[in-house]
Amino acid sequence: MTGEPKDLDTSPAPSMGASEKTLRVLEAAILYDRFTDIVEETGLPKATVHRILATLAELKFITGDSDRGYHPGSRLLGIAGRAISRLDISFIAEPIVEKLVREVDCTVHVGVVNGFEMVYVIRKDSSKPYRMASRVGLPMPMHCSGMGKVVLASWTPEQVAQLVAEVGLPPRTDKTITDPEQLRTELANVRQRGYALDLGENERGTVCVSAPIRDHLGRVMYGLSISSLELEYPGSTIEQFAPQAVAAADAISRALGSTVDRASA
């Protein structure tokens, strides 16, 4: 044979259908803007990738070209916005929470930040005869709750200072942190550990370990907590469930579209 070699199909899945090829290219074009990176990510031949990109651009799912780079288009952004607006964390998180309750046999909560407070959106009880005083819809302070502290740990110093100025640090129990400097130290510890503890700070006799849940933009907008009675888990022994709390929170974050990149969070 003479002439230049043709662009052979080196796809790892030769039987891949047209729909799967299109979805692979679309996903790669969202993650990368350079044509060469898109080709490498998909494993498809250049001619195939170029043809699919042209179709996606014509349909406004992406915009740009091989010279300027590719970016999400208006049609894709509109669909993404509508999808995000329909996200229901209770629906997404519930199966993960139910599995966690079975693993640790403690009460598990999920809360969402609302201004300068947290609001419970999920509560799943353990098999034990006692019940926590919490309930869905109940607001709680941020500075003395585990879920509140994992959210505050992601805030800037200026945002934390605003909370202190506008809301203050009112005591809920004799263990509540009420000093701004002590709170800053506590939040630094939370960032370093990746989780927070509430050892009777919000409610006397109740302890919990909490982990951050990130939304599709990587923002800590929610928190998950594993809670029990101090009589059952004295001191800081509730901390033994930190790995499970973090793993469950990360699973919910991924379901919400987060990459859960803690190194850059």
N, C-alpha and C positions, 0 to 999 in steps of 0.2 A: 504493500500500500504506500501511496505517496501523499505528500501534503502534511499539514500539521495535525497532531493527534486531536481527536474530538474530546470534548468535555464529558468524560465518562461519569455515569451515576455511581458514586461511591457511598451512597447512603447505607447506614448500618442496618436498615430494614428495607430490602429490595421490594417487598410486597406492600410497602406503605402506600395507602390510598391517597387520592388527591386532597381529601379533607384534612387528613393528618399532616400532610406536607404543608398545607396552607396554615394550619394552626401552629406548626413548628416555626414557620417563617414569621408569623405575626408575633408570637411570643419572643422570638429572638430580636425582632425589630423594636420591641418595647424595651428590652434589656440593653441593647447595643445600638449605637447610631451608625457605625461604620459597616459598609457593605462586606468587607473581608471578615469582620467579626461575626456577622450574621451567617455568612456561609459556613464558617468554622463551627459555629454553635449548632447549626441544623444538620451538618454532615451531608447536605444536598449539593448537587452540582451547581456551578455559578449560573448557568443558563436557566435552570429551574428556579433558583432563588430570585433572579432578576425578573423573570416572568411573573412570579407570584407577587413580588413587591410592587410591580407596575399595576397589577390588578387591585391590590390593597390600597394603593395610592389613588387610583381612579375612583374607588368606592369610599374614599376619605377615612379609611381605618388608620392609615398612616399618612405622613406628609414628608416631602423631601426627595432626595435622589442620591445616587452613589457619590456625587461630588460634595454636596452639602451635608450629607448624613440624613438618617431617617429618624423620625420622631412620631409619637402618637398623634393621630389625626383627630379632627373635630367629631367625627362620628363615633370613634372609639371612646373619646373623652366623655361624650354625652352619655353613652351607654354605661361607662364606668361610674359616672356621677349618679345615675339613677340606681345602679346596683348598690353603691355605697349607702345611698339614702334608705335603702330597704333592709340594710343589715340589722338583724335582731340578735344582740349578743346572748340573750337568754336562750334562744333557739339554738344558736351555734355552740354555746358553752355547756348546755345541759347534759348531753351524753358524756362529756369529759368530766364534768363535776360528779355525775352519778357513779362513774367508774372510780373516781378518786375517793368518794365516800366509802365504797366497798373495800378499797385498799387500806384506808387508815381508820375506818370506823369512828370518825369524828364529824362534827358539823362542818360543812363547807359553805362559804359565802362567796359571791361575786358582787362587787360594787362598782359604781360609775362615779366619776368626779362630776360635781355639779356646783360650779362656782368655787366657794371655799369650804365645801363639805362633800362627803361621800354619801351615796344613797345605795342601799342594798337592792339588787335586782334579782338575785338568786339566793335561796337558802335551802340546803338539802341536809336533813337530819341523819344522824347515825342510828344504829340499832339500839343505842343505850336508852334507859328509861327516862332520863332527864332531857329537857329541851332548853335551848338558849333563849334569852329574852328578845333577840333580834327578830325582825320581820321584814318582808319585802316592802320597799317604799320608805323604810325608816332612815332618816338622815343621821349622820354621825360626824363628829369633829375629825379633822384630818390630822391634827398634831398628836393625838393620843390613840389613834387606831392603827393597826398594822396596815390595812389597805390604804389609809390616808397617807401614811409615812412612805410607802413605796411610790405613791404618786408625787408627793412633795420632794422626794429624793431626785426626781427628774426635772424639777423646776430650777430656774435660775435663782441666784441669791436675791435678786431684786423682787422676784415673784413671791418668794418666801417672806421677805421683809414686808411686802404689801399685805400678805395674810396676817402677819403679826400685828401690823398697824391697824387693820380694819376689823379683824375678828378677835385678836388677842390670843392668849394661850390659857383659857380658863381651866381650872382643875376639875377633873371628873372624879378622881380618887386621890388618895395621898401619894400615889405613884406617878401621877400625870406629870409630864415635862411641862414646866411653866416658865422656864428661863430661855430666852431666845438663843443664847450662846450654847446652851446644852442641847437645844433642838438642832442647831447647825451641826454639832458634833455627832448627834444621833443620825442625822441624815447622811453625813459622810460615811458612817459605818454601814448604813443601809446600802449605799452605792457600792461600797467595797464588797459586801457580802452577796448582794444580789437579792436580798430578801429582808423583811422587817419582822420584829417581834413586838407583841403587845402583851406585857406581863402584868396584867391587872391595871393598866393605865386608863382604859376607857370604862371598864366595869369591874368592880371589885370581885375577885374570885374567878375571873374568866381570863384565859390566856389564848393566844393565837400566834401562828406564823403566817406571814403574807408574802406574796410574790407579785410582781408587776405584770400587767397584761398590756400589750402594745397594739395600737390600731394599724391600719394599712400604711400610715405614714411613719410608723415607728414611735409615735407618741404614747406615753404611758397615760392612758385615759381610764383605765380600769385596774382593779386589784382583786386578787383571789386570796382567801384566808382559810386556814384549817384551824378550827376553834374547839376548845374543850374547857373543862373546869380545872382550876388550879389544884383542887384536891386530887385529881387524877394524874395531872402532869405538873408537879410542883417545881418551883424554881424556873429554870429555862428549858426543862426537858421536852416541852412542846417543839423545841428546835429540831428534834430528831426527824420531824416531818418536812423540813425545809427542802430536801431534794425532790420529794413528791409534789410539794406546792409549786416549786419552780418549773418542774417538768409539765405539770398540768397547765400552768399559766402560759408557758411557751407554746403548748399545743393549741390553746385558744388563740394566742397571738397569731400563729401561723394560719389558723382557720379564718382570721380576720384579714389576712393578706400581709401580715408583717413578716419580715425576714428574720426577726428576733436576733439582730446583730448586737449583742451586748457590748462588744468592744467599742463600738462607736455610739452607743446610746448614752 
